[in-house]
């Protein structure tokens, strides 16, 4: 294998591609499992947005914390949540990471610094800032990352969070996945300001990037995370992404222009990275094998989840208080 | 058996001073305890509860927070998940409305919905109650809202010794605790033990022993009940008073035991009577204590209207001795 001849950027891209592809394949499977009724409730897929968590998490350790959103499967998987426990949770099983009590919108794994997904839009942002406060008190150089969508930026707690993070110099990177749609409505119809101006108001660094190119995004995220760690000044990173599926799985998306839906294929960070890897000389067969390995891992995790026990009611009822 | 901890070596202390002492002792005992609130550091708190704590513990642990309740309580959730024990102050209980998501959807749920991965040991201190002519948005008693939420603990002391002991227990507790302080009590002096200890949450206190009827109450109305009970003793009416101290969980056993002794029950509170703490207690006792009841259970609480501003209106708003006496008469005469 020509591994030794590969450049550092190519090796980096291959790693990011693997993270993105794994998220993509897991979410495709979730889509199918939701459609056939194996997964109940609501799920919100991040297909098309995988580059953001892949790039951000590349620069985080398990001691750094993230608060994730309702569209947070990719954010969870990139942070390192155990796939068996993740899929079992999606199916509401006892072996789920949250013992089947949370599901897709309320998934957490404290062992890898994942504070929790949130069913409340913007709900996780101030909690992550509180985690940043804990990091500051700890003095170990860890940081917190609140992920949020453009739909969260009209929420009051987001603005309060920016203020207190700046006022107290909290080590916090605010990461916005801006897909242009706050649920079923255009971002432009919901928010009159801009994150850039807000960052200026609160004296924070602000960067905008099209997240189609995961390698460029990773470079930028790496620089910003390093700066947050070093200076303990909060910053905002706004990533332009494309939501390929509906707000929720099953959403007919009648509110979305057909023209936009037809162009989604050109806005795919996974295929963008694939093309760059091929151009860099990575053999198709290697990428096919990578995909096969990921699918095999998912097959095994799905099988164990489907075989897992349902949770006991008495045990859940005993878990209301610590 | 008023309070077993009060020995001969007692002093008297103001309710607010007892809270101040509890905060200071808790911070000395555990480095992870820190305070956040509006005007609590430099100014020592609007009611003086955090006075001088900034001097001893510094800005790192005694933090003035902007007027932004929603993020403040959420930050406390995040810090608690990070291993700290934040104690936040909401200046008036009415302002808890701004922090409802943090309390109800985040703090109360995290332990359960994340499958018991970690507790949320935060305390939210807040003053409730009228009597200061502070009007509709600075006088409410909203404790029943929080008692209705699985995952929250709600505590409401009536005297200095309990204020200290329950606040220490609240800070030690791994769950989110809403700690309610009646603002008319802050300057009230009462006995205080020489060596105060945490008081177990969920245990009521018999504030007065009696045999004719039971008044179950908490917070400032314990004193109203005591005052009325003293007056009625002259008429040979012997009233037992149960001071709940904790509202969620509440001491069902203590209330049932008292009811089994007196067979008559009044539930008294300053909060709105409708859909309140009293409704829950009355419903439970009508269920598990039905055979013990010699009369209907009566609730005495605030009328179904906002707390009015005017001195004349607020005096009538109650609850007052006249309303409580009317209820007693209904049960005994």
Interface residues (C-beta under 8 A of the other chain):
Chain A: X65 X67 X96 X97 X98 X99 X100 X101 X102 X106 X107 X108 X109 X110 X111 X115 X116 X118 X119 X120 X123 X125 X126 X127 X128 X129 X130 X131 X132 X133 X134 X135 X137 X138 X144 X156 X157 X160 X161 X163 X164 X167 X316 X319 X320 X321 X322
Chain B: X34 X60 X65 X66 X68 X70 X71 X74 X75 X76 X77 X78 X79 X80 X81 X82 X83 X84 X101 X102 X105 X106 X109 X110 X111 X112 X113 X114 X115 X116 X117 X118 X119 X120 X121 X150 X151 X153 X174 X175
